[in-house]
Amino acid sequence: MTKILQNMQANYSPTLIANILIFFTMIAWGTSFISTKIAIAEVPPFTIAFIRLAITSCILWPIFRKYEPTTHLDQSGKSRFAITGLLGITIYFCFENIGIKLTTASNASLITSVTPILSITLNMLFFKARLSLCELLGVLLGIGGSYLTITANGALDIASDNFLGNIFVIGSMISWSFYTIFSKKQQSNNSDLAIVTYQTIFGTLFLLPFAITEYQQWHLFSFSALLQIIYLAVICSAACYFLYIYALKILDVTLTTIYLNLVPITGVITGYLVLDERILPSQLLGGTMILSAILIANLDKLLKFFRH
């Protein structure tokens, strides 16, 4: 894949290539909720996560050893990667898959749009980060949008599967936000490939005990479910992360934040087309409020970006 990108760079603008690749990545991540929803009808949620990440680990490890054969971790490095792997892989996928099983794929994809707002809020609460006026307005608007998206009709129905599923998806987003914050400290001393490889491997190992608890539900599943899991592992995890990291090195972070809005949009559209799922008007309003909140929270950065 590296050689393909190098050949493309020789003929086309790197910025153009990066925009195309990150667009593809966001579309793939948006469809991942549909693939998970299809596969989870036959395969338990923890087992899907383990199989998916085990395949991803088998892809990443030989690539990592080929391009970074001399890279080795000390004990402290292993501990740090184990923690971030637990947060960003194990807990994240356990919560997300349970959530997708209980709620709709469209709901889950809509709720993921709150991640940037959660990251800003956690930075403020736990790391004493100061918020600009735009960020504060974005957080407040995002909270209101999240309420409408999670409750579906604006009223709390704690006993409903949809509500519980939405809460689990929110839990996965909180875990991912903590993972993002803690991972920043690892970027200065490790390559992107090393980070994703070790985190995926540690996260996969931590997933194994959870998957084993579902052994009574294990059975042969269809070829269709297998294809969905392979798509999740090869395209959505291994390939898309590589493309995302490549694009991040070329594109401004603010621009990539805008591209993230494609994930819930793709999830809702494909959920309607493939699974015939329906979104309530209040949820669409909530999703629109969250997307608007992201833009407002990044308004200062957006203005600086377009001025340049």
C-alpha positions in Angstrom: 0.0 0.0 0.0 2.9 2.3 0.7 4.3 1.9 -2.8 0.8 2.6 -4.3 0.6 5.8 -2.4 4.1 6.8 -3.5 3.2 6.2 -7.1 0.1 8.2 -6.7 2.1 11.1 -5.2 4.3 11.2 -8.2 1.3 11.9 -10.5 -1.1 13.7 -8.3 -1.1 16.4 -5.5 -0.5 14.8 -2.1 -3.3 17.1 -0.7 -5.7 15.8 -3.3 -4.8 12.2 -2.5 -5.1 12.8 1.2 -8.6 14.3 0.8 -9.7 11.3 -1.3 -8.3 8.8 1.2 -9.9 10.4 4.3 -13.2 10.7 2.4 -13.0 6.9 1.7 -12.0 6.2 5.3 -15.0 8.1 6.8 -17.4 6.3 4.4 -16.0 3.0 5.4 -16.3 3.8 9.1 -19.8 4.9 8.6 -20.8 1.6 7.0 -19.0 -0.4 9.8 -22.1 0.0 12.0 -24.2 -1.8 9.3 -21.7 -4.6 9.0 -21.6 -5.0 12.8 -25.4 -5.0 13.0 -25.6 -7.8 10.3 -22.9 -9.9 11.9 -24.2 -9.5 15.4 -27.4 -11.3 14.5 -25.4 -14.5 14.4 -22.2 -13.9 16.4 -22.1 -12.6 20.0 -20.8 -9.1 20.5 -17.5 -9.9 22.4 -16.7 -12.7 20.0 -17.2 -10.4 16.9 -14.8 -7.9 18.5 -12.2 -10.6 19.3 -12.3 -12.2 15.8 -12.2 -8.7 14.1 -9.2 -7.5 16.1 -7.4 -10.8 16.0 -7.5 -10.6 12.2 -6.4 -7.0 12.3 -3.5 -7.9 14.6 -2.3 -10.6 12.2 -2.3 -8.0 9.4 -0.5 -5.3 11.4 2.2 -7.3 13.1 4.1 -8.6 10.0 3.8 -5.1 8.5 5.2 -3.5 11.6 8.1 -6.0 11.9 9.0 -5.4 8.2 9.1 -1.6 8.4 10.4 -1.3 12.0 12.4 -4.5 12.8 14.5 -2.8 15.5 11.6 -1.3 17.5 11.2 -2.9 20.9 9.2 -1.9 24.0 10.5 -1.7 27.6 8.3 -2.6 30.5 6.9 0.9 31.0 6.1 1.1 27.3 4.2 -2.1 27.4 2.2 -0.9 30.4 1.2 2.3 28.6 0.2 0.5 25.5 -1.8 -2.0 27.6 -3.8 0.8 29.2 -4.6 2.6 25.9 -5.3 -0.7 24.2 -7.7 -1.5 27.0 -9.5 1.8 26.6 -9.5 2.2 22.8 -9.9 -1.4 21.8 -11.3 -3.7 24.5 -13.7 -1.4 26.4 -14.6 0.6 23.3 -15.6 -2.4 21.1 -17.3 -4.3 24.0 -19.5 -1.3 24.7 -20.1 -0.4 21.0 -21.0 -3.9 20.0 -23.4 -4.4 22.9 -24.9 -1.0 22.0 -25.3 -1.9 18.3 -27.0 -5.2 19.3 -29.6 -3.4 21.4 -30.2 -0.2 19.3 -30.2 0.5 15.6 -27.0 1.0 13.5 -28.3 4.4 12.5 -28.7 5.4 16.2 -25.2 4.2 17.0 -23.7 6.1 14.1 -25.5 9.3 15.1 -24.3 9.1 18.7 -20.7 8.7 17.6 -20.8 12.2 16.3 -20.6 13.5 19.9 -17.0 12.2 20.3 -15.3 15.6 19.6 -17.5 17.3 22.1 -16.8 14.6 24.7 -13.1 15.0 24.2 -13.3 18.7 24.8 -15.4 18.2 27.9 -13.1 15.5 29.4 -10.0 17.7 28.7 -11.7 20.5 30.7 -12.9 18.2 33.6 -9.8 16.0 34.1 -6.9 18.0 32.6 -8.0 21.5 33.5 -8.0 22.7 29.9 -9.5 26.1 29.4 -12.4 26.4 27.0 -12.9 29.2 24.5 -16.3 30.8 24.2 -16.9 28.8 20.9 -15.9 25.5 22.6 -18.2 26.2 25.6 -21.1 27.0 23.3 -20.3 23.8 21.3 -20.3 21.7 24.4 -23.7 23.1 25.6 -25.2 22.6 22.2 -23.7 19.1 22.0 -25.2 18.1 25.3 -28.7 19.1 24.1 -28.2 17.2 20.8 -27.0 14.1 22.7 -30.1 14.1 24.9 -32.4 14.2 21.8 -30.4 11.5 20.0 -30.2 9.1 23.0 -33.8 9.4 24.2 -35.1 9.3 20.6 -38.4 11.0 21.5 -37.1 13.4 24.1 -38.5 11.3 27.0 -36.5 8.8 29.1 -37.5 5.2 28.8 -34.8 3.5 30.8 -36.2 0.0 30.3 -36.2 0.1 26.5 -33.5 -1.8 24.6 -32.9 1.3 22.3 -32.2 3.5 25.3 -29.8 1.0 26.9 -28.1 0.4 23.6 -27.7 4.2 23.1 -26.1 4.4 26.6 -23.6 1.7 25.8 -22.6 3.5 22.6 -22.1 6.7 24.7 -20.0 4.6 27.0 -17.8 3.5 24.1 -17.4 7.1 23.0 -16.3 8.1 26.5 -13.8 5.3 26.5 -12.5 6.4 23.1 -12.2 10.0 24.3 -10.0 9.0 27.2 -8.0 6.7 24.9 -7.4 9.7 22.5 -6.2 11.9 25.3 -3.8 9.3 26.8 -2.6 8.3 23.3 -1.3 11.8 22.7 1.5 11.2 25.2 2.7 8.2 23.3 3.0 9.9 19.9 6.2 11.8 20.8 8.2 8.6 21.4 6.6 6.1 19.1 5.7 5.8 15.4 2.0 5.7 14.4 2.5 2.1 13.1 4.0 1.0 16.5 1.2 2.7 18.4 -1.7 1.1 16.5 0.0 -2.3 16.3 0.8 -2.7 20.0 -2.5 -1.2 21.1 -4.5 -3.5 18.9 -2.5 -6.6 20.1 -2.9 -5.7 23.8 -6.6 -4.8 23.2 -7.2 -8.1 21.5 -5.6 -10.1 24.3 -7.8 -8.3 26.8 -10.9 -9.2 24.6 -10.2 -12.9 24.8 -11.6 -13.5 28.4 -14.8 -11.6 27.4 -15.2 -13.7 24.2 -14.8 -16.9 26.2 -17.7 -16.0 28.4 -19.9 -16.3 25.3 -18.7 -19.9 24.5 -22.2 -21.3 25.0 -23.4 -19.0 22.1 -20.7 -20.1 19.8 -21.8 -21.9 16.6 -21.0 -22.0 12.9 -22.2 -18.8 11.4 -23.0 -17.9 7.8 -20.5 -16.9 5.0 -22.3 -13.6 4.9 -21.5 -12.9 8.6 -17.9 -14.0 8.0 -17.6 -11.5 5.1 -18.9 -8.7 7.3 -16.3 -9.5 10.0 -13.5 -9.7 7.4 -14.6 -6.3 6.0 -14.5 -4.8 9.5 -11.0 -6.2 10.2 -9.3 -5.6 6.9 -10.9 -2.5 5.6 -12.4 -0.6 8.6 -9.6 -1.4 11.1 -6.3 -2.2 9.4 -6.5 -0.3 6.1 -8.6 2.7 7.2 -6.4 3.4 10.2 -3.3 3.4 7.9 -5.0 5.8 5.4 -6.3 8.0 8.3 -2.8 8.4 9.7 -1.4 9.1 6.2 -4.0 11.8 5.6 -3.5 13.4 9.1 0.2 14.0 8.2 -0.9 16.1 5.2 -4.2 17.7 6.1 -4.9 20.2 8.9 -6.5 18.6 12.0 -9.5 21.0 11.7 -10.2 19.7 8.2 -10.1 16.1 9.3 -12.6 17.0 12.1 -15.0 18.2 9.5 -14.6 15.0 7.6 -15.6 13.0 10.7 -19.1 14.4 10.2 -19.4 12.0 7.3 -19.5 9.0 9.6 -22.9 9.5 11.1 -24.3 10.8 7.8 -23.1 7.6 6.1 -24.4 5.4 8.9 -27.9 6.9 8.8 -28.1 6.6 5.0 -26.8 3.1 4.8 -29.0 2.0 7.8 -32.0 3.2 5.9 -31.0 1.7 2.5 -29.6 -1.7 3.8 -31.5 -2.4 7.0 -34.6 -0.3 6.4 -34.0 1.6 9.7 -36.0 4.7 10.6 -34.8 7.8 12.3 -37.2 10.0 14.3 -37.3 13.7 13.6 -36.1 14.5 17.1 -33.0 12.3 16.5 -32.3 14.1 13.3 -32.6 17.3 15.1 -30.2 16.0 17.8 -27.7 14.8 15.2 -27.9 18.2 13.5 -27.3 20.0 16.8 -24.2 17.8 17.5 -22.7 18.3 14.1 -23.3 22.1 14.5 -21.7 21.9 17.9 -18.6 20.4 16.4 -18.3 23.2 13.9 -19.0 25.9 16.5 -16.4 24.4 18.9 -13.8 24.5 16.1 -14.9 27.9 14.7 -11.8 29.7 15.8 -9.6 27.0 14.1 -11.7 27.0 11.0 -11.4 30.7 10.5 -7.6 30.5 10.9 -7.5 27.6 8.5 -9.5 29.2 5.7 -7.6 32.5 6.1 -4.4 30.7 5.3 
